[in-house]
Amino acid sequence: MSKSIEVRNPRTGKFDYVIIPPPPKLIAQQCNRLRRAQKTWLQLGLAGRIQVLQKWKQAIISGRDKLTEALVNDTGRLSISVLEIDLFLSGIDHWCQLTPKLLQESVEDTAISFIQLQQTAVPYPLVGVISPWTFPLLLSTIDTIGALVAGCAVIVKPSEMTPRFMAPLLASLSTVPILRDVLTFLEGAGETGSALIQYVDLVCFTGSVATGRKIAEAAAKRFIPAFLELGGKNPAIVLPSADLDLATSAILWGSVFNSGQSCLSIERIYVAESIFEEFVKQLVGKAQSLELAHPTLESGDIGPIITERQAASISDHLLDAVEQKAVVHCGGEVENYGGAWWCRPTVLTSVNHSMQIMTEQTNGPIMPVMPFSTIEEAVHLANDSLYGLSAAVFAESETEALQVGRQIDAASISINDAALSSIMHEGEKNAFKLSGIGGSRTGAAALTRFLRKKAFLVKTENISDPWWFDSNGALS
């Protein structure tokens, strides 16, 4: 029998929930069941699958209060949980509306007049999704919905740190039996995820670089595709011409959204020397105006640190920076209230790239600010990282900002805003460096990566002599 895992509540610090990982044999049985049902799901046709997904959406809306409550207990925050559910529901509509255009079969002429090319695509039968604790619902479903509408069956293994949301989702699936046959969620930690990879045809993973490497290696051994979105140490560049009120507000949001617990958060800020002091002054003033969501969910804007390990990591990065003479302008420590870990928005200066706070993913509401003297220096600093997930550039004109943005090694660049890719899923993008590998999880490719293309080369004319032989019967 698998050993149970106790789950901590991030607002109270108490271990008030228990999950029981399935044994490997049960995982294999679940995968076999889903794989068998996938054939019926595919035969339902695109219109039928869309109809079923819309029915599921209505079941989720009907049980939304319970899903919200579970997400709040998982993460300790309310407003972002509400937003997370909104993004999930809109994602269902997005793929239901877009997919009919993407799954059209094509017929084309070729360079050989009597050979016609017909193209179609078939889904991978079973997709495995392994998702993190930062946005439990959204990141466990952002890949799932596209795979389902494409015709795949899906099995999801969310983080063992935030598993409560699974129960209301599974309850909603009980009202849509045909979807329940091709979609399920597994409780468990790393061992469950490792076992899952042995039975799926494609794996999507969001999480750390260390775990991503293991998943990539396991997938490679089985010759199955792996789509990995990993860490980020995302820079923002503020040019001399930038609107400082806009830049400070946007960067503050991009840094402290979800208490900074996002791979897409702004974690490094580079500001032109001529505006550096005024920028820091405005940023600190705005950061100090934000309150913790304590003692109630509605008390403020900044939720708790979700995991104890993350609280310790933030503390280590802050301590390392302070020991190396970084200046703390506000915040600066992880606090404990009633067993929960909190960190107020923190602005640091006198930072450099010898510090963990400027090189390692922090995942906290921390804003280290560093001056630059030339655009070349700003670009160099932004690219001086093992990561390349997202970035932001601020300037008076869009043209000026884009000129700098094009030089940054990152998948998604917000222009005169920050962390837009955390709420917008349009456009295709591929991670740079250690931030990931594989097809884009946004834009059209987010769906087509779940399909294998097939080419039918059709001879359209009845030629009496086979065309590949010459008149003497020899191969041409």
N, C-alpha and C positions, 0 to 999 in steps of 0.2 A: 504493500500500500504506500502511495506517495505521501511524503511528509508535508503537513499543512504549513502555510505561510501566513504569519500575522501581518496585518496591514495597519500602518500608522495613520491617524487623522492629522493633517497638517495644521489644523486650527487649535487642537487640544493637546497634541503630542501623545495621545493615548492610542494603543493598539486595539481598535474596536471592530475589526473586520478580519475574516479569515478566508483564504482561498485554498483549494486543494488541487494541486497540479495533476493532470491525468497521467497514468502510466504510459510508457511508449506504445504498448499494445493497443490501448484505447485511441491514441493519436492516429495510429495506422488504420484502425477501424473507421474512425471519423473521416479520414482522408479518402478511404475507399468508398464510403457511403456518398460523399460529396462528388467524387469523380463519376460514379454511376449516374447520379442525378443530373450531372452537367449535360449529358446527352439530351435529356428531355428539355432542359432549360434552353439549350441551343435551338432545338427544334421548335420551340415556342415562337421563334422569330423576333426580330427587333421590336416590332410594334407590341407584341405580347410581353416582352421583357420590360418595356417602358411602362406599360399598364400596371404590371406587378409592382415595379419600383414606386410608382405614384401611389399605389394602394398602401405600400409600406410607409411612405411619407405621411399619409393621413393617420396611420396607426401611431406613428411617432408623435405627431402633433397632439393626438388624443391623450397620450401618456407623457406629454412634455413636462409636466410638473415633477413627476417622479424621476425623469431623466435629469432635470435641472438639479434636484435635490442630491442625486447620486454624484453628479459632477462637482457640486459644491463640496460634498464630503471628500471627494477625491483630491481636490485642488485647494480648497479653502478660500476660493474667490467666487463672487456672484456675477458681476457685470460681464466678465470675460466668459464665464460659463454660458450665459445667455447668448453672447455673440458667437461662441463656438457652435451652439446648436443652430443658430441662424445660418451660419456658413455651411454647416452640414446639410441642412434642408435645401438651401439654394444650390448646393453642389449637385443634389439629385436632379433638380430642374435643369441645371446647366447641361448635364450630360444627356438627359432625355431630349433636350432641344437640339443639341449639337450633333449627336451621334448619327442620326439619319444622313447627314451630309458626308460623314466620314466613312461610312460603311458601304458606299455605293460601289458596285463592281464596274470595271471599265473594259472597253474593247478598243484596241488600237491597231492601226496598220504598222507594219514593220518595214525594214529595208529590203526584205524579200517580198515581192509583190503578192505571192500566193500564200504567205504565212501571216496569220493574224494572231495578235497577242490579246488574250483574255486574262484579266487579273482578278483574283479574289483573295480573301484572307480568312484564316480559321483561328479561333481563339485557343490559347493554351488551356487545357482542361481544368487545371487546379492551380490557383495562385495563393501563395502564402504571404501574409502581411505581418510584420513584426514592428510594433510601434512603441513610442516612448511615453513618458509621464508628463511632458510639458503641456501638451494639448491632447489629452487622452482620447476624446471623441473624434476630433477633427483629423488627427494624424493616424487614427486607426481606420478611417473611412475615406480619406482623400484619394487613396489608391483603390480602395475596395469598390466604390461606386462605378468608376470607369471600367474596371475589370468585369463587374457584373453585367453592365449594359452591353459590353463587347461579347458576352456569352460565356464567360468563365465562371466556374465555381470558386469560392473564396473562403479561406480559413484564416482567422485573425488571432494573433497572440499579442494582446496589449501588455503594457508594463505591469509587473506585479506590484508596483508602488501605487498605481491608480486603477484598480480593477472594478470599482463599484458600478461604474456606468454600464458594464456589460449586462447586468441583470435586467434593467428596464429595456435595453435594446433587444435582448433575447425574448422578453415578454412581448414586445411589439412584433417580433417575427412569428410568434405563435399564432397570430391572426392572419398570417400570409403563408400558408403551408408550403406552397411551391417555392417560395424564396427561402424558407427555413431549410429546405432540402439542399440548397446550394450555398448557404452562408451560415457560418457559425463562428463562435468566439471561444478561445481556450484560455483558461486560467493557468498561470505558471510563470516561472522565472527563466533564466538563461537556458537551463537544461531542456525546458519545453520547447523553446525556440530552436535549439540545436536539433532536437528530434524532429521537429516539424519540417525542416529543410530536406530531410531524407525522403519525404513523401510527396512533395509538391513539384510542379513543373516550372515554376518561376517564383522568385521571392523578391518582395519589396521590403526594405528596412530603412527606418529613420532612427538615428541614435549616434553613439560615440564612434570615433575612428577605430578604437581598439576592437569593439565588437563588430564593426563593419568589416574589418579585415578578416575576422574569423568566418563571417557569413560568406564573404566573397570566396574564400578558400574552399569552404564546404560546397558552395554552389558550383565552383569550377570543377571539383572532383566528380560531380554528377552531370557536368555539361548542361546546366540549366542557367538561364539568365538571372542576374542579380542587379536590381536597381537600388542604389544606396544614396541616401541623403544624410550626410554626416555633420560634423561640427562647423562652426563659423566663428571668426573673430573679425566681425564686420566693421569696416572703417567708414567714417564720414569725413568729407573734406569741405571746409568752409572757406571760399575764396574772398578776397578783399571786397568785392562788389556785392556780396550777399546781403539780403535783408536779414538783419540779426534777430529781429523779433520772430520772423518766420523760422529761421534756422534753429534758434534755441528751443522754440516750442516743438518743432518737428523732431529734433534730436532727442529732446527729453522724452517725448512719447515713444520714439523708436528704441530708447534705452530702457525704459522702466515698464513698458507694456508687459503685462503678465509678470510683473516684478523682475523683468529682465530674463525670465526663464524661457528663452526661445533661441533656436539656432540662428534666427534671422535678426536678433536684436543688434542695435548699434553698440559696439564694445570698445571702439577706439575713435577718438575725435581729433582731427588735425585742423588747426585754425591759423589763418594768415596772421603774421606778427602784428600788422598794423591794426587789427581789430581784436586781438587776443584778449586784452584786459576787459574790454567792454563785453565781449562774448561771454567770458567766464562770469562776469558780474550778473548779466541777465540770466544765464543758465542756473546759477546758484539761487538767485531770487525765486525763480520758477520752481526749482527742485524743492526748496524749503516750504513752498506752499502746499505740497502734496502730503496727505496724511495717511497713516496706516489704516487698513480696514479692521480696526480693533478698537473697542471690544466687540462691535457688531460688524456684520458684512457691509453695512451701509456707512460705517464710520469714516471711511476714506477710500483712497484710490489704490493703495499698494497692498496686495495680498501677501500671505505668508510664503516663506520658502517651503516648497512642497516636500522635499526629502531632507533628512538629516545629513546625508552625504553631501548634498549640494550646499547646505548651510556651512559645513566644515570647509568645503572648497572655497567658498566666497571669503570666509575668514582667513584662510591661508593666503589668498591673493592680496587681500588688504594688508595683512601683517607684513608680507614680503615687500609691498610697495612702501609702507611707512618706514620699515627698517632701512630702506634705500633712499630715504629723505623725501618721499612724495609728500605733498601738502594736501591735507584734507580740508575742504571748504564747507562741507555739510555731510551729514551721515557719517559713514566711516566704520561702522561696526555692525555685527550681527547681534540682535537682541533677543532675549527670551521672555515671552509673556505667556503665562499660563501653560507652559510646556510647548508652545509653538515658537518657531524661529522666524524673525522678521529682519528686514534690512531696509532702512530708509534710503531714498535716492541720494547717492553719494557722488560728489564732484571732486576729482583729484587733479592737481597740476604738479609740475616738476617731476613728470614721469618720463620714462624712456624705455627703449626696447630690451633692456636687460631685465625688466620686471615681468613677472608672471601676468600682471594685470594688463600688459600690452601684447602678450604673445600667446597665452593659453586661454581657452574658452572659459569665461567666468560664469555665465548664466545667472547674473544678478543685476540689480538696478544700479550699476556702477558706471560712471562716466569719466574716464581718464582723458584729459585734454592736453594736447601738445602743440606748440607753435611750429610753423614752418616759414621759411623766408622766400622760397621760390616754388613755382608749380612743379618743377622737376623733383624737388625735395618732397613735396606732398605726395606725388605719385609714387615715388620710391618708398616712402614710409607706408603708404597704403598697401603696396605690393610686397612689403617685407613681412610675409606671413606664410605659414604652412597651409592656410585656408584660402578659399576663394568662393564663398557662397553668395554674399550680397554686399552692397555698399551704398553710399549716398553722396551726392555732390550738390553744393549750394552755390549759386552765383546769381548776378542780376539778370542775366539773359540765359535762356534755354541753350542757345548755341555755345556759349562759354562753358556752361556746365557739361554739356555733351562732349565737348572737346576733351575735357579732363576725364569724364566717365569712360570714354572709349579706351583710355590708357590703363584702366584698372582691371586687374585679373580677377574678375568675379562674375557670377552667373547673372545676377540681377542688380541693376543700378537704379536707385530712386533719384530722380532729378527734382531738386527743390522740395523734397519731402524725404521721409525716412521709413524704412522697413515696410514698404508698400506690399512687397511680395508675401507678407504674412497674412494679408487680408484679400489680396487680389490674385487670382489663379489663371489669368489670361497670359498668353505669350509663352513661347517655349524657351527653356534655358537649361544649360548644362553646367554643373559645378566645375570649378577649377581646383587643381591641387588635391588636398586631402578632404575637401568638402563633399566628395561624392563621385559616383561613376554611374553611367547608364543613361537611358533616355530621360527626357524631361517629364516631370510629374505634373506640369502645367501645359496649357495649350493643347493642340490636337494630338501631339505625340503622347500625351498622358494616357490616351485611350489606345492609339495604334501600337504602342509597345506591348500590349497584351495579345496582339495578333501576329500570326506567322503568314507572310504573303505567299501565295501560290500563283505561278504563271502557267497558263495553258497556251502552248504554241500550236495553233490550229492550221492545218493545211486546208486551204479553201478551194483549190482547183484540182480536178482529176487529171493528172498528167500521166500519159500512157507509159512513158519510160521514167523510171525513178531519176529524179533530177541530180542525185549525188553521184551518178555514174556517167562516164563519158560514152561516146558512140561505140567504143570498143569493149564496153563492159567493165572497164577499170574504174577504180574509185577516182573521182575528180579531185 
